[in-house]
């Protein structure tokens, strides 16, 4: 029981700290990174490159494991198709990320740094999710 609570708490704390240290919770830095044709700030490329490297190692380790260390079975995606709703949602996510300078993970971490701005973003994000919910059933 304790392990079921401690592992996600520690993982989330490390994730949030990494986002904060890496600058992902600073909307100005994110917008600078996304401004390819203006005053481009390449520093977040190193954060993303580090994340890709860590995941590449994690996937290599996972392939050799019979089962996860803290669960009965792996819960891996079983679909790889690319659909119109996936492309549209990805584009909408990217536009929102560029405008706000935040995406969901960093927004939660930003609650500790700039609570008002992060709370406004999170409220808008949750409202958007609620509005989109009825359309998901149709897709």
NORGI-V400169 format. One line per field, one symbol per residue. phi: phi as a letter, one per 30 degrees, with the letter a starting at -180 (. if undefined). A space follows every 50 residues. Layout:
# NORGI-V400169
phi=???
This chain:
# NORGI-V400169
phi=.dddcdddddddddddddddddjdccedddddddddcbcdcddddddddd dddddddddddddcddaddbadadccecbbdccdddddddddeddddddd ibbeedddddedcbedddddddddddddddddedddddd
